[in-house]
Amino acid sequence: MVDNGQIIEVGRKKATISGKVTAGKILVDGLGVGDVGNIVLRDRKQLSQDGIMIVVVTINKDGGEVAAGPDIVTRGFVYVRESEQLIEDAKEKVREAMDICTRKHITEWAVIKTQIRERLGKHLFEKTGRRPMILPIIMEV
């Protein structure tokens, strides 16, 4: 019995294992061969199971307060027309996260995005039992 990658030499009277070569899974993605990393595969698996929620917030460059939004777009998570209350609650959680950042004078985008992700992620898990990928987008005007 041989394993993947083992070299078998076959003669007239016998066959022997004569070496080993590198063998394993080769992932093909579009035009690329073998260039799909574990992080990409993990993200794709999460998207396929729980979907994505994109949160767009526009903030005022001078004061840091919310100028527009939050607007929410989902894909593969919930059907928006049947989940209007969930989306409104999600918008409220984003507003709360933004208010906390404004009160604490937090202007660093990474911190604001983390605050939105944490607050919204916890709420969505409590309501749906799912953890969609949350992608906050902050625009300055």
N, C-alpha and C positions, 0 to 999 in steps of 0.2 A: 504494500500500500504506500503510495507516495503523496506528498503534500504539494500544494501549488508552489511553483518556482523550482522544484527539484528537477534536475536534468537526468533523463534516462537514456542510456546508450543501449541500443538493441543490436545484438549480433545474431549469428545463425543458431547458436545453441543456448544463449543466455542473454538476459537483460540486467544491467547494473545501474545503480544510482551513481553518477559521476560528478555531481556538483550541484550548485544552486545559483539561481538568478533572482534578482529582485522581482517580486510579483505582488499584486494586490489590486485594490479597486482603483480604477481610473475614472474620474468624474468628467463628463462632457457637458459643457454649458454653452449652447450656441456655437460660436466659432472657437471658443477656448477649450483646450483639453488639459485636464488636470490642474486648472488654476482656480477652482472653486474652493475657498477656504472654509474652515469649520464655523467661523462667525457668520459667513453668508448663509450657510446651510441652517444654522440655528435661527437666524432671522427669518428665513423662508418658512421654516417649520412653525415658528410662532405666528407669522402672518397667516398661514394656512389654517391654523387652529383657532386663533382668537381675533384676527383682523387687525385693523389699524384705525386710529382716531387722530386726525390732524386738527390742531387748534391754532387758529391764526388770531393774533392780537396785535393791534397797532398802538404804539405808545408815542406820546409827545416827547420829542427830543429834549426840550428845555426842562420841563417839569417831571417827566417820567410817568405822568398819569396816563391812563388808558384813553386813547383818542377814538378808537373804533374797535368793535368786537366785544367779546370773543366770537369768532365764527368757527363752527365745527363741521368737519367733513369726515364721514366714516366710510370704510370699505371693508366688507367681509366681517363686520362686527354686528351691527343691528340694522334693520330696515328703518330708516329715519321716519318715514310717515307713520309707522306703527309704534314708534318709540319717542314721540315728541316730548313727553314729560321727562324721560331719561336724558335727552339732549338738553332740555332747559335746566335740569338739575346740574348737568355737567358744566354748562355755561356759568351757573352760579358758583360752582366750586372753583372755576378758573378765576372769576371775579374776586372771590375770597382770597385766593393765592396772590393775585395782583395787589389787592388791598394790603395784605401783610407785607409784601415787598415795598410798597409805597410808604407805609408807616415806618418801616425800618430803614428807609432811604437806600434800599438795595437797587442798584442800577446795572449790575453785571448780568448780562444775558444768560450765562450758564446757570447762575443761581436762580434766576427767575424761572427758567425752563425746568430746573430740578424741582422747584416748589410746585409748579403746575403739575408735573408728572406724578409726584408723590401724592398730592392731595386728590387729584383726579383718579389716579390708579386705584387708590384705596376705595374711593366712592364707587367706582365702576365694578370692582370685585365684590363689594358688599351687595350691590343691586343685581348683578348678572352672574356672578361666579366665574367670570372670564377676565383675562388680563390682556386687553388689546395693546398693541404697540402704540404708545402715545408720542406723537411728534409735534411738539410746540414750535410754532414759527412766530418770531417776534419781529415786527417791522417798526422802524422809526420814521416819524414825519416831523 
